[in-house]
């Protein structure tokens, strides 16, 4: 199986969907390398950064599910490296 390392940047403007975001991230928890969340209280938003190592279709699925939530923006930056199971 080929995987890529990527970073998903998430801006949460609608704090009511926070539990749904956590459900999605838990669903793909086996692929997540790390997560950093920053509450920006002065602006009333949250900023989340997810590092992930997964097949490209899984990364796209996570980003797509997050980005379809109301008040959530998700963008992905991919590494150029492709890894196989034996690396």
JOGI-V782379 format. One record per residue. N is the residue number from 1. SS is DSSP state (a for helix, b for strand, c for the rest). Layout:
[[N	SS] [N	SS]]
This chain:
[[1	c] [2	c] [3	b] [4	b] [5	b] [6	b] [7	b] [8	b] [9	b] [10	b] [11	b] [12	b] [13	c] [14	c] [15	a] [16	a] [17	a] [18	a] [19	a] [20	a] [21	a] [22	a] [23	a] [24	a] [25	a] [26	a] [27	a] [28	c] [29	c] [30	c] [31	c] [32	b] [33	b] [34	b] [35	b] [36	b] [37	b] [38	b] [39	b] [40	b] [41	c] [42	c] [43	c] [44	c] [45	b] [46	b] [47	b] [48	b] [49	b] [50	b] [51	b] [52	b] [53	b] [54	b] [55	c] [56	a] [57	a] [58	a] [59	a] [60	a] [61	a] [62	a] [63	a] [64	a] [65	a] [66	a] [67	a] [68	c] [69	c] [70	c] [71	c] [72	b] [73	b] [74	b] [75	b] [76	b] [77	b] [78	b] [79	b] [80	b] [81	b] [82	b] [83	b] [84	c] [85	c] [86	c] [87	c]]
